[in-house]
Amino acid sequence: MALPSRPPRSILKRRSSISTAAQGLFDAAAVMGLAYYLIRLHVGALNADYMVLLLLLLGGMAVAYDQFGLYRSNSNRTRKAINLFKAWTLVFAFLLLVGFATKQTDVYSRLMVGKLYVLGFFAQIVLHMGFRELQVRFMRRAVEPDNVLIVGTGRLARYLQNKISNNPWLGQRVMGCLALPQGEPRLRDDAMNRMQEPSDFGSLQESSVIGPFEEMLEIIDQYDIDTVYFAIPLDASDLIEGMYFNLLDKHVAVHWVPDIYSMLLVNHSVREIAGLPVLTLSETPLTGTRRLFKACEDFLLSALILLAVSPLLLIIAVAIKLDSPGPVFFKQARNGWSGKTFSIWKFRSMYVHTTDGGVVKQASRNDPRVTRVGSILRRTSLDELPQLINVLRGEMSLVGPRPHAVQHDMEYSQRINSYFARHNIKPGITGLAQVRGLRGETTDIEQMQQRVEADIEYINNWSLWLDFTVLLRTLGALTGRNAY
């Protein structure tokens, strides 16, 4: 059958549009009402300055809440509260940044803004929890749950079963699972599974197998099934094609949950192109507005930091010149975003020397090549400060995978599967691996593997909030046993 030249409608849907819209309106109304009360209490009247503040607050909420999927996900209460806290905090960090950039922070009452941050968060928590409770009670009393059949017995099928069973507001009840004809392929090695499977695959109960795949039609009639989920590996997808037209005659809803977690996934997603479904397995997270937000974050923060530490940079430069002959800065070719090569800037921390046969040797503990000033710079990570120039030039980011020497990239790519996947985002001055202590000389391949895992975890979970937390943790990780 030929593909239609123009699909009749979008293939992607957002469910529960009325309830999510209502929740968003309640949040906005609560925050605006609370803000108006606090302004009247502490300021006296709503003036033009505070009108701008409220408009920026609403705009920030719209963007941040969408980024964290607060109105799209069916996460549990704890996860919902954590995501709400992150999004709400990010909104106020944005307001603070705008205030500093425009030199308007003195215009606003700090007490009023502080109360709005604290009380606004708790007000929204109460609204979200209350709204969720109303949804659950409504689904239990007013709507008969659909009977669900899951095709598959692997970890993805069990994960889906647990999610449906633990989320009563979905209005579904799992009757059981069907075993595939010839079993399901095993996932890849344990290290890869830790990187790619959903974080709560963890301890799953065994699937409730109620029959074999060959008896699906009879089981649908026996259990009065309303919805069928195919949670099967990609190489078993022909089972869907063979059964789908028979299922159409059974008047059941059919969903496919492809098991893509056996592959190395980098910022995976589902989208559409001209109405056609597209399952993205590997892509940079910096697309569209996300790329703009990341660029603004890098430019504004790096400019402010560079301005603040400029006297320190001058002192370090003089110390390097007095300590040993040679240039102040050290430049070296590194691979950046999408594998593009750039010159990284550092303060020179070693005596000027030539490489042995062109081979770049990593710095090690008590390395004789390191100067007296250089040893201090390396222990405190101050030698990395000139990379702020790389950030301003758009070659690096404040947060991202640390760029390695080109030679080391080539060596490790031969020994670590999908090593270059870490180049799906801009390299950073600091990163998730660094704040976890995965820095310094790598004496065995397992240490570099851990770095790569942390880098891909960062790419898969990138957000402005994650950058913010990494930057805060970096302050405590500037020195340590692996800094030399």
Legacy VTK file of the C-alpha trace (Angstrom):
# vtk DataFile Version 3.0
C-alpha trace
ASCII
DATASET POLYDATA
POINTS 484 float
0.000 0.000 0.000
1.409 3.391 -0.994
1.902 6.072 1.632
-0.654 8.904 1.462
0.783 12.053 -0.082
-0.827 14.211 2.601
-1.710 12.622 5.958
-5.187 13.824 7.008
-4.181 14.971 10.478
-1.365 15.100 12.980
-0.398 11.678 14.250
0.798 12.978 17.636
-1.727 13.756 20.344
-1.773 15.342 23.759
-4.248 13.556 25.992
-6.457 15.104 28.681
-6.283 18.549 27.077
-9.204 19.885 29.158
-7.765 18.766 32.490
-4.257 20.003 31.706
-5.580 23.347 30.515
-7.641 23.659 33.697
-4.605 22.825 35.848
-2.544 25.454 34.048
-5.252 28.085 34.500
-5.552 27.250 38.200
-1.783 27.603 38.642
-1.693 30.948 36.854
-4.705 32.258 38.771
-3.287 31.164 42.134
0.124 32.700 41.471
-1.326 35.963 40.137
-3.782 36.215 43.018
-1.079 35.577 45.593
1.294 38.025 43.883
-1.372 40.744 43.805
-2.086 40.236 47.526
1.631 40.410 48.423
2.151 43.509 46.271
-0.753 45.271 48.003
0.617 44.158 51.378
4.261 45.198 50.896
4.161 47.844 48.168
0.717 49.361 48.441
-0.396 49.280 44.802
0.245 47.435 41.556
2.460 49.738 39.486
4.132 49.405 36.083
7.294 47.788 37.470
5.336 45.024 39.150
3.160 44.541 36.082
6.350 43.762 34.137
7.384 41.364 36.903
4.057 39.506 36.719
4.196 39.270 32.916
7.746 37.886 33.046
6.633 35.464 35.772
3.764 34.137 33.653
5.982 33.840 30.584
8.675 32.056 32.560
6.109 29.628 34.002
4.752 28.817 30.542
8.204 27.970 29.197
9.658 26.216 32.259
6.535 24.147 32.997
6.403 22.974 29.400
10.095 22.026 29.510
9.502 19.870 32.602
6.262 18.420 31.203
4.275 19.297 34.324
0.958 19.100 32.504
1.809 16.154 30.253
3.294 13.488 32.522
1.505 11.080 34.856
4.335 10.897 37.380
3.793 10.105 41.054
3.286 12.776 43.710
6.927 12.921 44.783
8.238 13.264 41.237
5.544 15.837 40.480
6.581 17.930 43.500
10.270 17.711 42.568
9.634 18.762 38.970
7.398 21.601 40.133
10.118 22.795 42.523
12.727 22.701 39.754
10.532 24.562 37.267
9.408 27.162 39.834
12.998 27.755 40.986
14.148 28.080 37.386
11.511 30.754 36.779
12.799 32.817 39.706
16.402 32.290 38.627
15.359 33.714 35.255
13.721 36.718 36.951
16.842 37.289 39.030
19.060 37.104 35.956
16.876 39.614 34.110
16.946 41.881 37.161
20.736 41.844 37.320
21.089 42.312 33.564
18.773 45.362 33.576
19.967 46.668 36.970
16.399 46.697 38.276
16.755 44.445 41.341
16.553 47.420 43.729
13.139 48.375 42.351
11.408 45.334 43.857
10.711 44.340 47.440
12.965 41.401 48.331
10.574 40.349 51.083
7.651 40.316 48.669
9.570 38.295 46.047
10.837 35.866 48.698
7.326 35.288 50.057
5.984 34.801 46.528
8.636 32.161 45.847
7.884 30.167 49.010
4.122 30.598 49.255
3.637 30.287 45.487
5.351 26.915 45.465
3.272 25.512 48.317
0.067 26.924 46.839
0.753 25.106 43.578
1.640 21.890 45.415
-1.750 21.979 47.139
-3.486 22.673 43.817
-1.688 19.870 41.967
-2.231 17.307 44.708
-5.876 18.303 45.103
-6.450 18.205 41.368
-4.823 14.770 41.155
-6.998 13.459 43.997
-10.145 14.714 42.251
-9.041 12.974 39.054
-8.477 9.688 40.879
-11.854 9.806 42.647
-13.636 10.738 39.449
-12.017 7.898 37.507
-12.832 5.390 40.244
-16.468 6.361 40.710
-17.683 7.790 37.427
-15.759 5.809 34.805
-15.505 2.055 34.404
-11.812 1.238 33.780
-10.817 -0.284 30.453
-9.577 -3.864 30.533
-6.010 -3.945 29.216
-4.028 -6.783 27.645
-0.241 -6.460 27.290
1.538 -8.466 24.587
5.006 -9.358 25.897
6.546 -10.542 29.147
9.920 -8.763 29.137
11.084 -5.908 31.380
9.388 -3.268 29.228
6.066 -5.140 29.472
6.433 -5.410 33.250
7.351 -1.743 33.481
4.221 -0.825 31.520
2.098 -3.117 33.689
3.395 -1.516 36.875
2.845 2.003 35.552
-0.763 1.326 34.578
-1.508 -0.481 37.850
0.010 2.321 39.975
-1.746 5.169 38.136
-5.509 4.746 38.692
-6.297 8.095 37.017
-5.416 6.481 33.692
-8.701 4.570 33.903
-7.160 1.246 32.883
-6.888 -2.184 34.513
-4.320 -4.761 33.379
-5.900 -8.199 33.015
-2.625 -9.919 32.131
0.140 -10.453 29.584
0.643 -12.726 26.590
3.859 -14.666 26.013
5.467 -14.242 22.585
5.748 -17.316 20.347
9.523 -17.835 20.558
10.525 -15.785 23.583
12.024 -12.308 23.620
15.641 -11.378 22.803
17.874 -10.542 25.746
18.934 -6.961 26.263
22.543 -5.892 25.894
25.178 -6.105 28.611
24.483 -4.761 32.110
26.535 -1.578 31.708
24.525 -0.581 28.632
21.253 -1.427 30.366
22.115 0.902 33.259
22.545 3.739 30.784
19.489 3.158 28.626
16.630 1.663 30.619
14.108 3.906 32.389
15.329 4.731 35.881
12.489 2.861 37.564
12.757 -0.411 35.595
14.413 -1.553 38.848
12.595 -4.228 40.851
9.587 -5.265 38.758
7.206 -8.066 39.637
6.792 -10.951 37.237
4.240 -10.455 34.475
0.823 -12.048 34.955
0.874 -14.368 31.944
-2.657 -15.459 31.061
-1.931 -17.215 27.804
0.189 -17.531 24.649
0.213 -15.053 21.791
-1.576 -17.543 19.497
-4.710 -17.394 21.706
-4.984 -13.584 21.702
-8.370 -13.376 19.974
-9.956 -15.883 22.343
-8.452 -14.141 25.393
-9.797 -10.777 24.209
-13.319 -12.235 24.207
-12.809 -14.116 27.480
-11.603 -11.091 29.456
-13.674 -8.469 27.599
-10.496 -6.583 26.600
-10.838 -2.928 25.567
-7.169 -2.005 24.946
-4.143 -3.970 23.701
-0.538 -2.832 24.219
2.247 -4.413 22.169
5.382 -4.100 24.366
7.751 -6.115 22.217
11.291 -5.907 20.782
11.776 -4.195 17.440
12.722 -7.453 15.710
9.342 -8.946 16.682
7.331 -6.134 15.099
6.056 -8.441 12.354
3.725 -9.909 14.999
1.789 -6.654 15.005
1.326 -6.643 11.253
0.120 -10.241 11.306
-2.451 -9.629 14.060
-3.491 -6.001 13.553
-6.290 -6.484 10.990
-7.851 -9.216 13.130
-7.809 -6.838 16.091
-9.709 -4.229 14.071
-12.652 -6.627 13.975
-12.515 -6.965 17.780
-13.255 -3.272 18.403
-10.257 -2.778 20.687
-7.794 0.109 20.927
-4.315 -0.974 19.810
-1.073 0.677 21.013
2.544 -0.163 20.211
5.247 0.455 22.805
8.452 -0.514 20.915
11.308 -1.820 23.046
14.056 0.567 22.018
15.934 0.349 25.321
18.223 -2.397 24.057
20.004 0.255 21.981
22.249 3.156 22.943
19.819 6.070 23.067
20.904 9.705 23.011
18.103 12.214 23.725
15.465 9.945 22.211
11.976 11.257 21.454
8.834 10.799 19.369
7.781 13.437 16.867
6.311 13.826 13.411
7.424 15.110 10.036
4.599 16.220 7.751
2.211 14.005 9.696
4.416 10.915 9.610
5.544 9.416 12.955
9.280 9.608 13.634
11.003 7.770 16.465
14.245 9.623 17.185
16.943 7.373 18.650
19.875 9.801 18.721
19.845 13.582 18.545
21.319 16.630 20.208
19.033 18.099 22.898
19.929 21.609 21.697
17.245 22.174 19.076
14.833 25.068 18.609
14.266 27.214 21.687
16.363 24.869 23.834
19.421 25.849 21.811
18.558 29.523 22.286
18.125 29.100 26.056
21.454 27.301 26.356
23.219 29.998 24.304
21.716 32.807 26.408
22.670 31.018 29.608
26.256 30.558 28.445
26.727 34.078 27.122
25.208 35.932 30.071
26.787 33.858 32.832
30.226 33.591 31.216
30.309 37.368 30.586
29.370 38.075 34.214
31.922 35.557 35.560
34.670 36.852 33.255
33.987 40.400 34.397
34.034 39.360 38.066
37.293 37.369 37.888
39.221 39.679 35.545
41.504 40.956 38.365
42.283 37.337 39.295
43.099 36.529 35.661
45.618 39.372 35.582
47.287 38.178 38.792
47.546 34.612 37.481
49.014 35.804 34.178
51.740 37.787 35.973
52.509 34.812 38.265
52.924 32.475 35.287
55.324 34.849 33.512
57.437 35.277 36.673
57.487 31.551 37.457
58.762 30.105 34.172
59.553 31.199 30.605
56.886 30.727 27.984
53.448 31.988 27.022
50.694 32.687 29.552
48.083 30.665 27.689
48.164 27.094 26.473
46.121 26.190 23.398
45.349 22.715 22.147
43.080 21.247 19.471
39.963 19.567 20.863
36.881 18.002 19.289
33.676 19.871 20.087
30.009 19.770 19.162
29.352 17.396 16.227
33.077 16.596 16.125
34.157 20.069 14.970
37.707 20.941 16.030
38.516 24.092 18.003
41.417 25.435 20.082
40.813 25.236 23.809
42.291 27.957 26.052
43.977 27.277 29.387
46.498 28.962 31.613
49.860 27.285 31.012
50.567 25.018 33.997
53.580 23.110 32.614
57.062 23.966 31.449
57.278 24.427 27.700
58.166 21.037 26.243
57.824 19.054 23.040
55.644 15.968 22.784
57.326 12.587 22.542
56.846 11.591 18.927
53.708 13.696 18.724
52.018 11.633 21.465
50.003 13.689 23.961
50.530 12.369 27.492
47.921 13.000 30.182
49.028 14.890 33.270
49.587 12.580 36.233
50.070 13.029 39.966
53.493 14.581 40.771
54.092 15.169 37.061
57.589 16.781 36.710
56.361 18.870 33.780
54.062 20.910 36.059
55.448 24.263 37.287
55.135 25.590 40.848
52.383 28.016 39.894
50.893 25.363 37.629
50.495 22.904 40.488
48.397 25.475 42.383
46.351 26.286 39.308
45.643 22.615 38.598
44.714 21.779 42.209
42.224 24.665 42.286
41.115 24.261 38.627
41.975 27.920 38.017
43.869 26.907 34.887
40.450 26.321 33.259
39.257 29.936 33.615
40.407 31.108 30.132
37.867 28.678 28.674
35.311 31.367 29.422
36.663 32.903 26.210
35.776 29.666 24.382
32.268 29.911 25.831
31.835 33.511 24.654
33.001 32.470 21.194
30.339 29.748 21.104
32.855 26.879 20.962
32.114 25.599 24.470
29.454 25.758 27.138
29.734 26.337 30.868
28.342 22.827 31.440
28.836 19.831 29.174
31.130 16.858 28.544
34.789 17.780 29.046
36.603 17.881 25.674
39.545 15.505 25.371
42.657 15.854 23.239
41.997 14.792 19.637
44.498 11.963 19.961
42.767 10.633 23.086
39.403 10.812 21.343
40.683 8.588 18.574
42.195 6.110 21.044
39.131 5.785 23.261
36.698 5.628 20.334
38.385 2.368 19.327
37.838 0.841 22.766
34.511 2.295 23.979
31.327 1.614 22.060
29.632 4.809 20.761
32.246 6.990 22.459
31.569 9.890 20.066
27.923 10.059 21.205
29.218 12.478 23.877
29.757 15.024 21.080
25.984 15.453 20.624
26.206 18.610 22.728
28.700 21.417 23.280
31.696 20.502 25.469
31.815 22.235 28.824
34.182 23.751 31.349
32.540 21.515 33.943
30.173 18.604 33.654
28.249 15.856 35.392
31.283 13.555 35.313
33.500 16.181 36.949
31.172 16.921 39.870
30.972 13.171 40.506
34.742 13.023 40.898
35.394 11.412 37.495
38.310 13.666 36.578
42.081 13.544 36.396
44.220 10.869 34.774
42.404 7.789 33.476
44.599 4.781 34.239
42.179 2.151 32.928
39.364 1.939 30.392
36.691 1.521 33.067
37.319 5.059 34.355
36.786 6.529 30.890
33.696 4.339 30.434
32.223 5.877 33.579
32.929 9.358 32.231
31.200 8.541 28.952
28.181 7.116 30.808
27.914 10.321 32.864
28.243 12.467 29.713
25.450 10.590 27.912
23.299 10.761 31.044
23.777 14.539 30.969
22.780 14.719 27.291
19.673 12.581 27.850
18.530 14.677 30.812
19.702 18.151 29.781
17.787 21.105 31.166
18.615 24.556 32.463
17.934 23.211 35.948
20.523 20.458 35.498
23.078 23.052 34.356
22.248 25.150 37.410
22.767 22.240 39.825
26.023 21.179 38.133
27.387 24.721 38.400
26.543 24.812 42.115
28.146 21.409 42.705
31.215 22.539 40.772
32.005 25.051 43.513
32.609 22.121 45.865
34.443 20.027 43.280
37.070 22.568 42.179
39.603 20.877 44.425
39.862 17.257 45.497
41.922 14.124 45.319
41.606 13.963 41.518
42.672 17.590 40.955
46.345 17.728 40.001
LINES 1 485
484 0 1 2 3 4 5 6 7 8 9 10 11 12 13 14 15 16 17 18 19 20 21 22 23 24 25 26 27 28 29 30 31 32 33 34 35 36 37 38 39 40 41 42 43 44 45 46 47 48 49 50 51 52 53 54 55 56 57 58 59 60 61 62 63 64 65 66 67 68 69 70 71 72 73 74 75 76 77 78 79 80 81 82 83 84 85 86 87 88 89 90 91 92 93 94 95 96 97 98 99 100 101 102 103 104 105 106 107 108 109 110 111 112 113 114 115 116 117 118 119 120 121 122 123 124 125 126 127 128 129 130 131 132 133 134 135 136 137 138 139 140 141 142 143 144 145 146 147 148 149 150 151 152 153 154 155 156 157 158 159 160 161 162 163 164 165 166 167 168 169 170 171 172 173 174 175 176 177 178 179 180 181 182 183 184 185 186 187 188 189 190 191 192 193 194 195 196 197 198 199 200 201 202 203 204 205 206 207 208 209 210 211 212 213 214 215 216 217 218 219 220 221 222 223 224 225 226 227 228 229 230 231 232 233 234 235 236 237 238 239 240 241 242 243 244 245 246 247 248 249 250 251 252 253 254 255 256 257 258 259 260 261 262 263 264 265 266 267 268 269 270 271 272 273 274 275 276 277 278 279 280 281 282 283 284 285 286 287 288 289 290 291 292 293 294 295 296 297 298 299 300 301 302 303 304 305 306 307 308 309 310 311 312 313 314 315 316 317 318 319 320 321 322 323 324 325 326 327 328 329 330 331 332 333 334 335 336 337 338 339 340 341 342 343 344 345 346 347 348 349 350 351 352 353 354 355 356 357 358 359 360 361 362 363 364 365 366 367 368 369 370 371 372 373 374 375 376 377 378 379 380 381 382 383 384 385 386 387 388 389 390 391 392 393 394 395 396 397 398 399 400 401 402 403 404 405 406 407 408 409 410 411 412 413 414 415 416 417 418 419 420 421 422 423 424 425 426 427 428 429 430 431 432 433 434 435 436 437 438 439 440 441 442 443 444 445 446 447 448 449 450 451 452 453 454 455 456 457 458 459 460 461 462 463 464 465 466 467 468 469 470 471 472 473 474 475 476 477 478 479 480 481 482 483
